[in-house]
Amino acid sequence: MLSQINIDSLVIVAYPDPVLRKKCVEVEAFDDDLARLAAKMCALMHEKKGVGLAAPQVGLALRLFVWNPTGEDDHDQVSVNPHLSDLTGQVEAEEGCLSLPDVNVRVKRASAARLSACNLRGEPYECVGEDLTARIWQHENDHLDGRLILDYQSPGEQIANRKYLKELTAKYKKRKPSMRKKPSTGRRGR
Ligand code: ZN
């Protein structure tokens, strides 16, 4: 799958791109392309000063995310086919998302979690994290199931964020003319 994609040209996709709502599939090939994809995702995360980035945010519905709570180059972590367990405690904090510029939502998350995942060589590892680290994992893991911070909005936040979502939708339609309604030709889209 990745061999057919120009990894260097990947960019962060924004709401309402439908890939952000897809249930992602497990990574099966732990090859050079996967390593190049992870490196590109780390570069995009740093460029946008993010603390995490999931594969669907670069348009690929794969179970993979990168994260870095400190922002320092040598702290980049890659989690392939991740699974969260031992979610304990609860804390509410404001979150943003690189695919939802200007949108902020207060989200209740577990304050601690255990992350089980594979590294780029396909070797399993586990770590325990709390606070920001646990929050990043839960946010990125949500992306792999097509869940966005929008799904946690309070009625007040829905009103506050409405204008940004409208702007993003307008931008997306402009960029992707295929989203505009066309008269049906009787052929099925691909
Ligand atoms: Zn996000």
Residues whose N, C-alpha, C, O or C-beta is under 5 A from the ligand:
A	BS01	ZN	G96 C97 L98
